[in-house]
């Protein structure tokens, strides 16, 4: 089914920002989630199997169900094809850009891919809080990269004072526009912010895993948990939504809202189907699918971001609900939404930057 597409996350940032540290954290935290990693330069990936680092064209099993391969940017689509083969059973793919790469070009390559098994999972830009000012001087492209990010991780927050961190975050937020901005130390971000984690058979969701025990440290207590820097808001509506008002709600989604996922019920506008929603940063896509037999028809959405107004979002969603028998979508009411249904030909311009 189309809802099983594999999200492809682009991880970028200049040399020394902490991309590889963040990537290692994701791999250690994978638990039951199978991650495919594509890198231009392995750097210091702390996995024993990475003794083959630098052998472009090799694909290595990391022993925890994850796969890693070193590729040239020109080979991106070829290796997406390799990693998305059904036998790999991957849940997410992370592309670590080289420190001097143009992340927007990698994003465009993902969006332009004809691989129907993938979906864009967002551009994550990592910045070094302690070296941010110097980085902007050495690499003028920093501001441009932040402007196209979907999520910015202000890393090494433990290396600067509270006032310095506040100043860096304010500057980053100004440059990043509508992107969500979170702080982190040692690259520790909750994987749930980037992708849906798979809970292994026999494990209770939320319980401490062996990886938590092995890789936890005193820094976690000092800097709190990763999830403290973002919020998750769950929205439910039992009344069908008006497609025009739903699109107005999505088009005006606030700064800091990074991901939206779930299902929407459009009632008489399309009684046969529910619509799976996938939004990350500026990217939006819908997937219509028949309503499961006997299932209650509800709109259920999860919104993830930084600094979001939960009460305000619930009020806005409630305003999308049909208000009565006279509130009926016109024939053109679905047109705006259908622009974001996956096409078999070239993607619509609205899904790009």
C-alpha positions as CSV (number, residue, x, y, z in Angstrom):
1,X,0.0,0.0,0.0
2,X,1.2,3.6,-0.6
3,X,1.1,4.3,3.2
4,X,4.0,1.9,3.6
5,X,6.5,4.1,1.7
6,X,9.9,4.6,3.4
7,X,10.6,8.1,4.5
8,X,14.0,9.5,3.4
9,X,15.5,12.0,5.8
10,X,18.4,14.2,4.6
11,X,20.8,15.1,7.4
12,X,23.0,18.1,6.7
13,X,25.3,20.6,8.5
14,X,28.8,21.9,8.1
15,X,31.9,20.0,9.2
16,X,32.0,19.5,13.0
17,X,28.4,20.4,13.6
18,X,27.7,16.9,15.0
19,X,25.9,15.1,12.1
20,X,27.7,11.9,12.6
21,X,27.2,12.0,16.4
22,X,23.4,12.5,15.8
23,X,23.4,9.7,13.3
24,X,25.2,7.3,15.7
25,X,22.6,8.2,18.3
26,X,19.8,7.3,15.9
27,X,21.5,3.9,15.1
28,X,22.1,3.1,18.8
29,X,18.4,4.0,19.5
30,X,17.1,2.0,16.6
31,X,15.9,-0.9,18.8
32,X,13.3,-2.5,16.4
33,X,13.5,0.1,13.7
34,X,15.5,-0.8,10.6
35,X,17.5,2.2,9.4
36,X,19.2,2.5,6.1
37,X,22.1,5.0,6.1
38,X,23.7,6.6,3.0
39,X,26.8,8.7,3.5
40,X,29.4,10.4,1.4
41,X,32.0,10.3,4.1
42,X,31.8,7.8,7.0
43,X,33.8,10.0,9.4
44,X,33.6,8.6,12.9
45,X,30.6,6.3,12.6
46,X,31.2,4.3,15.8
47,X,30.2,0.9,14.4
48,X,32.7,-2.0,14.2
49,X,31.4,-2.9,10.8
50,X,32.5,0.5,9.5
51,X,36.1,-0.7,9.2
52,X,35.2,-0.8,5.5
53,X,34.6,3.0,5.5
54,X,35.4,4.7,2.3
55,X,34.7,1.7,0.1
56,X,32.2,3.4,-2.2
57,X,29.7,0.9,-3.5
58,X,29.7,-1.4,-0.5
59,X,26.6,-2.0,1.6
60,X,27.3,-3.2,5.2
61,X,25.0,-4.7,7.8
62,X,25.4,-3.0,11.1
63,X,24.2,-6.0,13.1
64,X,21.1,-4.4,14.6
65,X,19.0,-4.7,11.4
66,X,20.3,-1.5,10.0
67,X,22.2,-1.1,6.7
68,X,24.9,1.4,5.7
69,X,26.4,2.2,2.4
70,X,28.9,4.8,1.1
71,X,27.8,6.5,-2.1
72,X,28.6,9.3,-4.4
73,X,25.8,11.8,-4.8
74,X,25.4,10.9,-8.4
75,X,24.6,7.3,-7.3
76,X,21.8,8.4,-4.9
77,X,18.9,7.0,-6.9
78,X,20.7,3.7,-7.6
79,X,21.3,3.1,-3.9
80,X,17.8,4.1,-3.0
81,X,16.7,1.3,-5.3
82,X,19.0,-1.1,-3.4
83,X,17.9,0.0,0.1
84,X,14.2,-0.1,-0.7
85,X,14.1,-3.7,-1.9
86,X,11.5,-5.6,0.0
87,X,14.1,-8.0,1.4
88,X,15.9,-5.1,3.2
89,X,12.7,-4.4,5.2
90,X,13.8,-0.9,6.1
91,X,11.6,1.5,8.0
92,X,13.5,4.7,7.3
93,X,16.5,5.9,5.2
94,X,18.8,8.7,6.4
95,X,21.2,10.4,3.9
96,X,24.1,12.1,5.7
97,X,25.3,14.8,3.4
98,X,29.0,15.7,3.4
99,X,29.9,18.8,5.3
100,X,30.2,20.9,2.2
101,X,27.3,19.6,0.3
102,X,24.3,21.6,-1.0
103,X,21.5,20.0,1.0
104,X,18.8,21.5,-1.2
105,X,20.2,19.6,-4.2
106,X,20.0,16.3,-2.3
107,X,16.4,17.1,-1.3
108,X,15.5,17.8,-5.0
109,X,17.0,14.5,-6.0
110,X,14.9,12.7,-3.4
111,X,11.7,14.6,-4.6
112,X,12.5,13.9,-8.2
113,X,13.2,10.2,-7.6
114,X,10.9,7.8,-9.6
115,X,11.2,5.3,-6.8
116,X,7.6,4.7,-5.7
117,X,8.7,3.0,-2.4
118,X,10.1,6.2,-0.9
119,X,8.6,9.5,0.4
120,X,10.5,12.6,1.5
121,X,11.1,12.7,5.2
122,X,12.5,16.2,5.7
123,X,15.7,18.1,5.7
124,X,17.4,18.2,9.1
125,X,20.1,20.8,9.5
126,X,22.6,20.5,12.4
127,X,24.4,23.6,13.7
128,X,27.1,23.9,16.3
129,X,25.9,26.2,19.0
130,X,29.5,27.0,20.2
131,X,30.8,27.7,16.7
132,X,27.7,29.1,15.0
133,X,29.1,32.7,14.5
134,X,32.4,31.5,13.2
135,X,30.7,29.0,10.9
136,X,28.6,31.7,9.3
137,X,31.7,33.7,8.6
138,X,33.6,30.8,7.1
139,X,30.6,29.3,5.2
140,X,28.3,32.0,3.9
141,X,26.0,29.3,2.6
142,X,24.9,28.6,6.2
143,X,22.1,31.1,6.1
144,X,20.8,29.7,2.8
145,X,20.9,26.1,4.1
146,X,18.9,27.1,7.2
147,X,16.3,28.8,5.1
148,X,15.4,25.6,3.3
149,X,15.5,23.3,6.4
150,X,12.5,21.6,7.8
151,X,14.1,21.0,11.2
152,X,17.1,22.6,12.8
153,X,19.0,20.9,15.6
154,X,21.1,23.4,17.6
155,X,23.7,20.9,18.8
156,X,26.4,21.1,21.5
157,X,24.0,23.1,23.7
158,X,26.0,22.0,26.7
159,X,29.1,23.9,25.5
160,X,27.6,27.4,25.7
161,X,26.0,29.6,28.4
162,X,22.2,29.9,28.7
163,X,22.5,33.5,27.2
164,X,24.6,32.4,24.3
165,X,22.3,29.5,23.6
166,X,19.3,31.8,23.6
167,X,21.0,34.2,21.2
168,X,22.0,31.4,18.8
169,X,18.5,29.9,18.9
170,X,16.9,33.3,18.2
171,X,19.3,33.9,15.2
172,X,18.7,30.4,13.8
173,X,14.9,30.7,14.2
174,X,15.1,34.0,12.3
175,X,17.0,32.4,9.4
176,X,15.1,29.2,9.4
177,X,11.7,30.8,8.9
178,X,8.9,28.2,9.5
179,X,11.3,25.3,10.4
180,X,11.1,23.8,13.9
181,X,14.2,24.5,16.0
182,X,15.3,22.3,18.9
183,X,18.3,22.1,21.1
184,X,20.4,19.0,21.7
185,X,23.6,17.9,23.4
186,X,25.8,15.2,22.0
187,X,23.4,14.8,19.1
188,X,20.7,13.3,21.3
189,X,17.3,13.9,19.6
190,X,14.3,11.7,20.1
191,X,14.1,9.4,17.0
192,X,10.3,9.8,17.2
193,X,10.8,13.4,16.0
194,X,12.2,12.2,12.7
195,X,10.4,8.9,12.1
196,X,8.0,6.4,13.7
197,X,10.0,3.9,15.8
198,X,9.1,0.3,15.5
199,X,8.5,-1.5,18.9
200,X,10.1,-5.0,18.8
201,X,7.9,-8.0,19.5
202,X,7.7,-8.6,23.2
203,X,8.7,-5.1,24.2
204,X,6.2,-2.7,25.8
205,X,6.2,0.7,24.2
206,X,7.9,3.3,26.4
207,X,9.8,0.8,28.5
208,X,13.6,1.2,29.0
209,X,15.5,-0.9,26.5
210,X,19.0,-2.4,26.8
211,X,20.2,0.4,24.6
212,X,18.9,3.0,27.0
213,X,20.8,1.3,29.8
214,X,24.0,0.9,27.7
215,X,24.1,4.4,26.2
216,X,22.4,6.5,28.9
217,X,24.7,9.0,30.7
218,X,24.7,11.7,33.4
219,X,24.3,14.2,30.6
220,X,20.7,13.0,30.1
221,X,19.8,14.0,33.6
222,X,21.6,17.4,33.4
223,X,20.0,18.4,30.0
224,X,16.7,16.6,30.5
225,X,15.2,14.3,28.0
226,X,15.3,14.9,24.2
227,X,11.5,15.0,24.0
228,X,11.4,18.1,26.3
229,X,12.3,20.3,23.4
230,X,9.3,19.5,21.3
231,X,5.6,18.8,21.7
232,X,3.3,16.1,20.3
233,X,-0.4,17.1,19.9
234,X,-3.1,14.6,19.1
235,X,-6.3,15.8,17.4
236,X,-9.5,13.8,16.8
237,X,-12.7,14.9,15.1
238,X,-15.8,12.7,14.8
239,X,-17.4,15.1,12.3
240,X,-16.2,15.0,8.7
241,X,-13.9,17.9,7.6
242,X,-14.5,20.4,4.8
243,X,-11.7,19.9,2.3
244,X,-11.3,23.7,1.6
245,X,-11.0,24.5,5.3
246,X,-8.7,21.6,5.9
247,X,-6.4,22.9,3.2
248,X,-6.5,26.4,4.7
249,X,-5.6,24.8,8.1
250,X,-2.6,22.9,6.5
251,X,-1.5,25.8,4.4
252,X,-1.3,28.1,7.4
253,X,0.4,25.6,9.7
254,X,2.5,27.6,12.2
255,X,6.2,28.0,12.5
256,X,7.8,25.2,14.5
257,X,5.3,22.5,13.3
258,X,7.6,19.8,11.8
259,X,5.5,16.7,11.2
260,X,1.8,15.9,10.6
261,X,0.6,12.3,10.3
262,X,-2.7,10.5,10.5
263,X,-6.1,10.2,8.7
264,X,-8.8,12.6,7.7
265,X,-12.5,11.9,7.0
266,X,-13.9,14.1,4.2
267,X,-17.5,12.8,4.5
268,X,-19.6,13.3,1.4
269,X,-16.7,14.9,-0.5
270,X,-15.3,11.3,-0.8
271,X,-17.4,8.8,1.2
272,X,-15.5,5.8,-0.1
273,X,-12.0,6.8,1.1
274,X,-10.1,8.1,4.1
275,X,-7.0,10.2,3.4
276,X,-3.7,9.4,5.0
277,X,-1.8,12.7,5.6
278,X,2.0,12.9,5.5
279,X,3.5,16.4,6.1
280,X,7.1,17.3,7.0
281,X,8.2,20.9,7.0
282,X,6.9,22.4,3.7
283,X,6.2,19.0,2.1
284,X,2.6,17.7,2.0
285,X,1.1,14.6,0.5
286,X,-2.3,12.7,0.8
287,X,-2.9,9.0,0.2
288,X,-6.6,8.0,-0.4
289,X,-7.5,4.5,0.6
290,X,-10.8,2.6,1.2
291,X,-12.2,2.8,4.7
292,X,-11.6,-0.4,6.5
293,X,-14.8,-2.4,6.9
294,X,-16.5,-1.7,10.3
295,X,-14.0,1.0,11.4
296,X,-15.4,4.1,13.0
297,X,-15.0,7.1,10.7
298,X,-12.8,9.6,12.5
299,X,-10.2,12.2,11.7
300,X,-7.1,11.4,13.8
301,X,-4.0,13.5,13.4
302,X,-0.7,13.7,15.3
303,X,1.2,17.0,15.1
304,X,4.9,17.2,16.2
305,X,6.9,20.4,16.6
306,X,8.5,22.9,18.8
307,X,6.6,25.7,20.5
308,X,3.3,24.7,19.1
309,X,0.0,26.0,20.5
310,X,-2.0,22.8,21.3
311,X,-5.2,24.6,22.2
312,X,-5.0,26.9,19.2
313,X,-4.5,23.9,16.8
314,X,-7.5,22.1,18.3
315,X,-9.6,25.2,17.8
316,X,-8.4,25.5,14.2
317,X,-9.2,21.8,13.4
318,X,-12.7,22.2,15.0
319,X,-13.3,25.1,12.6
320,X,-12.6,22.6,9.7
321,X,-15.6,20.4,10.7
322,X,-18.8,20.5,8.7
323,X,-21.3,22.6,10.7
324,X,-24.5,21.0,9.4
325,X,-26.6,19.9,6.4
326,X,-26.2,23.3,4.7
327,X,-22.4,23.1,5.0
328,X,-21.7,21.0,1.9
329,X,-18.5,21.1,-0.1
330,X,-19.0,22.3,-3.7
331,X,-17.8,20.2,-6.7
332,X,-14.5,22.1,-6.8
333,X,-13.9,21.7,-3.0
334,X,-11.5,18.8,-3.4
335,X,-9.3,20.3,-6.1
336,X,-6.9,21.9,-3.7
337,X,-6.4,18.7,-1.7
338,X,-6.1,16.5,-4.8
339,X,-3.0,18.5,-6.0
340,X,-1.2,16.7,-3.1
341,X,-2.2,13.2,-3.9
342,X,0.7,11.3,-5.2
343,X,0.9,11.4,-9.0
344,X,2.3,8.8,-11.3
345,X,3.9,11.5,-13.4
346,X,6.0,14.5,-12.3
347,X,5.2,15.8,-8.8
348,X,3.2,19.0,-8.6
349,X,5.2,22.1,-8.0
350,X,3.4,22.8,-4.7
351,X,5.4,19.9,-3.1
352,X,8.7,21.5,-3.8
353,X,10.4,24.5,-2.1
